[in-house]
Each structure stands twice: as structure tokens, then as C-alpha cells.
Amino acid sequence: MNFGIILGTRPEIIKMSYLIKLFENSKQKFILIHSKQHYDDELDNIFFNQLNIIKPHYTLNVGSGSHAKQTYLILKHLEPILIDENIDILLVHGDTNTTFAGALTASKLGIKVAHVEAGLRSFDKSMPEEINRVLTDHISDYLFAPTLLNKTNLLKENIPKNKIYVVGNTIVDIMTSINIEELSYNYTYDSVITLHRPSNLINKQILIKFLNSLDIILKNNNLTMILPMHPRLSKILNNRKYSNIKLNSPLGYNEFLYILSKAKFVLTDSGGIQEEASILGVPCLTIRKNTERPETISIGANKLISINDYENLEKLILELINNNHNWDHPFGSGNTSQKIFDILNNSFSNS
């Protein structure tokens, strides 16, 4: 049986790393394909190196561009690879253009699709990620849902129950494999913020006003913050200076995990960081109008705020710091990748 794994962005590299190692250490034939949707070295190679992932067998060099262009280029370059390698099943992860384009290419060729992190829903179709994850789920043969809520979402969309497996989230596998207490970095910040979504960066005036307000709040409460900047945010801020916010280049995964684990709270518009924070017991304020991880809100680990809601920003930050942090996260115990690997192998050996 020939397996293929396609990834293309920082979150996919991180979240699929343990599963890739399971395939690498097994006797199963598999190929690793990198679309290079994220091609900046600080969002790409650093994670392959830190997480000890094998180099991809194929690189598509898609690069930046519109959603349509990225999707088209992946379809164009991936099809001959899947045919030449005689792939039987392609694994995709999450909700990126790489995810959907990979799933669509495989489906058109009659190749089975396994979607890792299936069933997440923000119910906001203005988000490109929502379109990607919904369409990918509906053309997948194996849907690996992190939580029972994700399974419920899929069943409501009439996806057959026998295709859905609740397995937890692979991020727990990676986080539990890293001994954070043994890490040692020269970072001493009370909090972290990440911003990368176009919806938060499209209006520069609002973005700058938000960061200025945040900087004042931090100063008034004697708090410090680090902002590892996505390349598109770095271009906007253009070396601006803040008194209590440290603008930084992107961090490796170990460094970021270390800083997050020491933080009193985190602000983010990232989906994955909402999970990581809740797993580490760090309260999170998500700068979005919705989230596809509502479980983090229901357990008290996360709250939503709009980027132009300056009036409530300080109140919510202080609530995050002072509230109870003793929640139980819903993302599994650290054996998700092994579950996925076993399900796929058992399924094909019994067919």
C-alpha cells in the first residue's frame, strides 16, 4: 500500500511531524510532498530541522499568490506525482489551500483521502479556511476528528458515521514529546501576541491603534509582551517601536512553546495557538469574531475580542490573568498520530 502525505504551511509541518516519523519508522511505503505554500525559511525549514522531519521527496514550490493561483499550481504539479508514485491514499491536514488542493487532486484520481483535523467549523464562509475544511471533509474517505464536537459537525452535514474517527489532536503528541522544563532560552516576557490573518491586517490604522492601546495597557499594568512577526505583519509595522511590546522575528517551535508556557496570557488570531494555550493552561484572548475551536471557550480557556474593541481590551486581559486556569482540555492524551496510523494500516490490511 502506497501512502502520500502533503503539507505546505508551518502548522501542517508541526502537526504532522509525529505521524511522518511513524511512517518513516515503519515498513510502509510513503512519500512526503511539500507544496511550499509557506516558503520563508523562518516558517518552513526551521521546523523541519527542530522537529527532525525527513526532507520532502517532492517540493512543488507554489509560493505566494492568490488562493486560486495556489490551488491551481498544486493541482497541476501534484497530479503527475500521485500517478507516478501509484499512491493509494493521500493524507492532508487542516484547512489550507494545500489541504484542499491535495484532497481535490487525489479525489479526481480515485485516490482515497484521509483528512487529519476534520470537522472543525467556524460557520463563517467569509474565511477561506472554512471553505477549504468543509470541501475537504466532503471528499474525504477517512475523517480524523479531534473532538466529539467535530464529529457532531460532520454528522450534521450528513457525512457517513463509518468514515469518522474521533482521535484527538496531533498537537498534543508533539507537545508531550518536548520536555519544556529542559528547554532554556533567554526570554522573559509576561505574555505573547501573534497576528497574521488578513482580516486583522487589512486596515493598518485599526491595527496600529490596537497595538498602541495594548502597549499602554501593558505599561500601566507592568506587563511585557513579545510579538513574533509573520512576514506580512513585519512589512506593515516597518520597525515601529513600543515600550512594552517586543517586536521579534518568527520563532522556532521549541522557542515559541517555551515562551507560551511561561506566559500569563496570550493574544492571537491563530487557530493552533488557541489549542496550545489551552493544553498548557495559559488563558487565551482570540482576536477574531469567531473560532473553529469553541471547545476552548466552553472550558474557560479562551475568549473572543474584535481588533477594534479597545474599550474592553484591558478588562478582558485582567480577567484572563486573574481567573481560574484549572481546566481540562479536550484534545486527547498524546497518542493521536498512533491511532491514525493504526486505523489506516488496519483498514487497508483488512480490505
N, C-alpha and C positions, 0 to 999 in steps of 0.2 A: 504494500500500500504506500503510495507516494503522497506526502503531505507538503503543503506550502504554507508559509507564514509571511504576510505582508504587513509592513508598518511604515510610518512616514514622518511621525512627529515625536517630540520629546515625551509626552505622556505614553504613547504606544511603546516606545523603546523601553521605558521604565517598567510599565505594567506587564509587558510580555516577556521580560528578561528571564524570569524564573522558568516559564514554560518553554522558552527557547532552549534553556540548559537541559531540561528534561528530555527534549527531543535529541539534543546533541549527545547526551549520555546513553541514549537508547540505541537499539538496532534498527529503528525505524528510519527509512529514507525520508529526508525532508530538505527543503531549500528555504533560505531566508531572503526575502526581497525587500529592498528599501526604496521607497518612492522618492526620497529626498524632498518631501514636501517641506520639512524643516531641513535646511541645508547649512545654516550658520553653525560654525564649529561649536559655539557655546550652547547650542540647542540640540546638538547631534553627537559628534564624535566623543565628547567628554563623557556621555552616558554609556556608550559602548565600552569605553575604557574602564570607567569606575565600576560598572556592573559586570565586567568580564564577559561580555557578549561576543560571540564569534562575529567576524566581519561578514556582511551580507554576500550571498552568492551572486546576486544581481542588484544593480543600482540603476534606477530609472531616470535620475537627475531631472525631476519635474520642476523643482524650484518654485519661485513665487509666481503669482499670476491670479487671474480671476478664478472663481470656483469652477466655471465652465471649462476654462483652459486646463486647469489642473486635472479635472476629471477626464477630459478628452485625452490628455497626454498619458495618463495612467492606463486607460482603456487601450490606447494604441500600442504602448510598449509592453504591457503585461500579457496580452493575449498570446503572442508567439512563445513567450517563456513558459506559460502554463501548458501550451500544446507540446512544445519540445521536451519538457520535463515529464510529460504524461501525468500531471497532477490529478489526484483523485479527490482531494479535499483541500480547500483553502481556508486558513484561519485569519480572521480580521478582528480588529479591536476597536471598540468605542464608536466615535461619531464624526471622524474627519472625512475630508474628501478622499483620502487614501482608503478609508474603510469602505465607503460606498462604492467607489470606482472598482476596488478589488472584488467586492462581492458581486457587483453587476457583471464584470468580466467573466468571473467564474460561472455565474448562473447562466449566462448566454452560451457558455461552452458545455453545459451539462455537468459541471464540476460541483460537488457539494460544498456548501458554505457553512462554516462554524463561526458564529458571532460571539466573541468574548465581551462581556459587559452589555448584554442585551436587556431591553425592557425599560431603560431609563427614559423618562418623559418630562419635559418642561411644559408641554402643551402650549408652546409658543412657536408658531410656524414662521415667525419673522427671523428665528435663529437658524442659520444654515445647518448647524449641528443637529437640530431637531429633525429636519428633513432627512439628513443622512442616516440618523439612527433608526427612524421609522421605516424608511425604504429598505435599509439593510436587514432589519428584523423580518420583513415580509418576504424576502427572497432567501432567507437562511434556512438551513436544514437542521442545524443544532444551535439552540439559543441558550447561552450560558448566562443566566440572570444572577446578579449579585445578591438580591434580597427577595423576600416574598412579595413585597410591593411591586417590584419589577415584573415578577411572574403575573401578578394580577393585571398589570397594564397590558401585558401580551394577550392574556386570555380575553380581556375586554375587546381586543381587536381581532378576535376570532382566530388567533394563531393556535394550531392544534397543541393540546396539552402534552402529547408524547414527544414534541420537539423541544420542550422547555425543561431546563435543569437549573435548579437553584443551588449555586455552588459557592457563594461568597465572592469577594473581590480580590483579584490577584495582587492588589497593592499591599494587602496585609502580609502576603508571602514575602514580598521584598522587604517590607519594614521590619518584620520579625527576624529576617536573616541578617540584619545590620544591628550590631551592638552599639547603640547610640552612646552609651556611657563610656565606651572605649574610644570614641572619637574625640579629637582635641583640635579646636580651631580658635583663632584669636578674634572671636566675635562676641561682643557683649551688648546686645540690644534687647529692649523690653518687648518689642513687637516686630511684626513683619507685614509688609503690604506688597501685593502683586497686582498689576493691571496690564491686560493685554487685549481685551475684547474691543473690536472696532466700535461697538455701541458706546463704550466708555471713553474712547479716544477721539471720536469723530468731531466733537465740539471742544476745541482747545481751550476756550475761555472757561467753560464749565469745569474741565479737568484741572486747570490751573487754580481756579477758585477753590475746588475741593481740596487740593493738596495744600494750598495756603491755609485754609481753615483747619485742616488736620494738623499742620505744623504748629499752629497756635495752641490747639488743644493739647498736643503732646508737651509743649513747653510749659503751659500752665499747670500741667499735672506731673511735671518732672519725669516724662517718659521719653524713651528714644526708640527709633524705628529704622529698619533697613528696607530699602526698596530695590530688589534685584530687577533690573530693567530689561524687558523684552526689547529687541532691536527697534520695533516700531514706536515704542514709548520713548526710547532714548533719542530718537530723531526729533520728537515733539518737544521734550524738555530741554534738549540742547544745553546741557551742563548748567542748569539752574541750580541755585544754592538754597538750602533750607537749614534752619538752626537745629532741628531735632530729627530730620529725616535724612538718612544717609543714602544717596543715590549710588547704586552699585551695578557692576556688570552682572550678567546672569551667573548663577552659582551651579556647581556640580550637585548631584543628588545628595551625596553624603553631607556636604556643607549645608545645603538647604534644610535637610532633615534635622541636623544638629541645631540650627538656629530656631527652627519651628518648635522643636521640643523644649527649648528654653524660654519660649515667648509666653507672655502673659495673655496675649490675644493676637489674632491675625485678621487682616482685612484682605479680601481677594475677590476677583471675578472668575477665578478658575474653578472648574468642577472638581478636579482631583484634589486640590488643596482642602476643599471642604471635607473630603473623606479623611485625608491625612491628619488634619487638625482634630477631627472627632476621635480618631484612633489614638492619638497622643494625649487626649484630654485637654486640648487647647481650644478655648472658645473662639468662634469664627464669626465675622461680620462680612456677609457676602454682598458685594456692590453690584447687585442686579435686581431686576423686578420679579424674577422667578428663579427656581432651581430645579434641576432634574434629580437632585438628591434631597427630597423633602424629609427623608428619614432623619437627616442631621438636625432639622428644625424640630421635629416631633420629640426627639430625645433631649432637647435643650442645648445642643452643641452649637447651634448656628442661628443667625438672624439675617434678614434681608434689609438692605437700605439702598435707596437711589443715590446716584452720584451727585445729584443736585439737592439732596436733603441735608443741607448744612445745619439746620436748626436742631435736628435730633442726633447728630453725629456724636457729640460729647456724651450725651445721656446714654446712648447705646454702648459706647466704649466702656464707660464706667460700670454699666450693668454687666457687661461681659467679664470684666475683671473681678467683680465682687460676687457674682452668682456662683452657685454650686457647679463644680466641674466633674462630679462623680456620676457620669452616665455610662451606659453600656452601648458600645457601637454595634451596628447590625451587619458588619461586613465580613464576618467569618473569623476563623481561628488560625489561618495561615497555611491551609492545605488546598487552596482553590486550584492552583495550577496542576497539582497531582490529580485532583478529581477530574479536571477537564481532560488531562492526558489519558487517564484510565477509561473514562467514558468513550472517548474517540477510539481507543485501541480495542476495547471490548466490543464496541458496536461493529467495527469492521471485521474483527475476528469471528464474530457470530453471524455475519451476513453471508 
